[in-house]
Structure formats: C-alpha cells, structure tokens
Amino acid sequence: MLNWIGIAAINMAIAVALGAFGAHGLKGVVNVQQLEWWHTATLYLFIHALGLLVVGLLIRLKYTTQATAWLLQTGIIIFAGSLYAMTLGAPRWFGAITPIGGVLMIAGWLWLAISAFRLENSMD
C-alpha cells in the first residue's frame, strides 16, 4: 500500500515551491493570463494536497480505499500539470486536458462520499 500521507506532504511542499516561484520568478516573464493559470494550478494543488492528506488518514482508518487517493492524485497531476505546462510555453491545446484532471478530482471526492455512505450502511 502506498503511503498517501507522505505523497500528500510532497504535494504540499511542491505547491509551496511552485507558488513561491510563480509569485517571484514569473513576474515580468509571462503574461497576465499565464500568471492566472499558474495561480489556479497552485490553488488546486494546495487544496487537493490537503484533501489527499485527510484521505491518507482515512485509508489508514479503513474508511475509504486507495481508489479515492489515486483519483485525486491523477487529477492533481493532469489539472495542475497542464496549467503549469501552458504557463511555461506548452501549446494552448494542453488546456483541453485540464478538465480531465478536474473530472478525476471530482470523481475522487465522489468516491470518498460513496465509501462513507457504504461504511455507514454496513454499520447499521
């Protein structure tokens, strides 16, 4: 079993580093739209890294499965990664895969909800 708490912590460290880079290293280098993409990517990375930390704890407590974590982590990589890539000069068509990452993150949260409801029903 993967250590999702550790993976979440690495995601948070990356979010801090990329947030700082965006705030200090990209000003004057990229346009306003690209800077907005960077900020959006960092915000979603941060929020979902914190969520992944909670999911890691819930996996250890057997309240959910690794599927939740995999969906969130894959979504983070695709969503934030495509926005970071476009900011750094990747073609704009990369934006077409960004929603795939968003859908995976939504699926991860819905899987957590399903897991929670199943657990509650099994305890009745």
HUPEZI-V489582 format. One line per field, one symbol per residue. psi: psi as a letter, one per 20 degrees, with the letter a starting at -180 (. if undefined). A space follows every 10 residues. Layout:
psi = ???
This chain:
psi = pqnhgggghg ggggggghgg ghhhiipihr rgghhggggg ggghggghgg ghgghgghgh jkirrihggg ggggggggfg ghggghhjjq qhihhhighg gghhgghghh hggggghggg hii.
